[in-house]
Amino acid sequence: MNMRDLAGWYLTALDDMGIEQTNLMGFAFGGWLAAEMATMDPKRFSKLVLVNPMGIKPPT
């Protein structure tokens, strides 16, 4: 399983719970996951907070 698969699993879980729109926050590994989820379904999330996310390289 890769990060995109994991993000898809969580998006499906949100669907199963009937959550159509929400805020999303992720810290460290969860920040990477949250960023992936937000790129896969940007309209679902009103706000996105990433705290020290892993796996994201800022431009140099």
C-alpha positions in Angstrom: 0.0 0.0 0.0 1.3 3.4 -0.9 0.3 6.9 0.4 -2.2 7.4 -2.5 -3.9 4.1 -1.6 -4.1 5.0 2.1 -5.5 8.5 1.2 -8.1 6.8 -1.0 -9.0 4.4 1.9 -9.7 7.4 4.2 -11.7 9.2 1.5 -13.8 6.1 1.2 -14.2 6.0 4.9 -15.5 9.6 4.9 -17.9 8.6 2.1 -19.1 5.7 4.2 -19.7 8.0 7.2 -21.6 10.5 5.0 -19.1 13.3 5.6 -19.3 15.4 2.4 -17.3 18.4 3.6 -15.0 18.9 6.5 -11.7 20.5 7.7 -8.5 18.5 7.6 -5.4 18.7 9.7 -2.3 16.5 9.7 0.9 16.4 11.7 4.1 14.8 10.4 3.1 11.6 8.6 -0.5 12.6 8.9 0.4 15.9 7.2 1.6 14.0 4.2 -1.6 11.9 4.2 -3.8 15.0 4.6 -2.0 16.7 1.7 -2.6 13.6 -0.5 -6.2 13.5 0.5 -6.7 17.2 -0.3 -5.1 16.8 -3.8 -7.3 13.8 -4.5 -10.6 15.5 -3.5 -10.0 19.3 -2.9 -13.7 20.2 -2.8 -14.3 18.0 0.2 -12.1 20.1 2.5 -12.9 23.6 3.6 -9.6 24.1 5.3 -6.3 22.3 5.3 -3.7 22.6 8.1 -0.3 20.8 7.7 2.1 20.8 10.6 5.6 19.7 9.8 4.4 17.3 7.1 6.6 14.5 5.9 7.1 13.7 2.3 6.5 17.2 1.0 9.5 19.0 -0.4 9.2 22.8 -0.5 10.6 24.6 -3.6 14.2 25.6 -3.2 
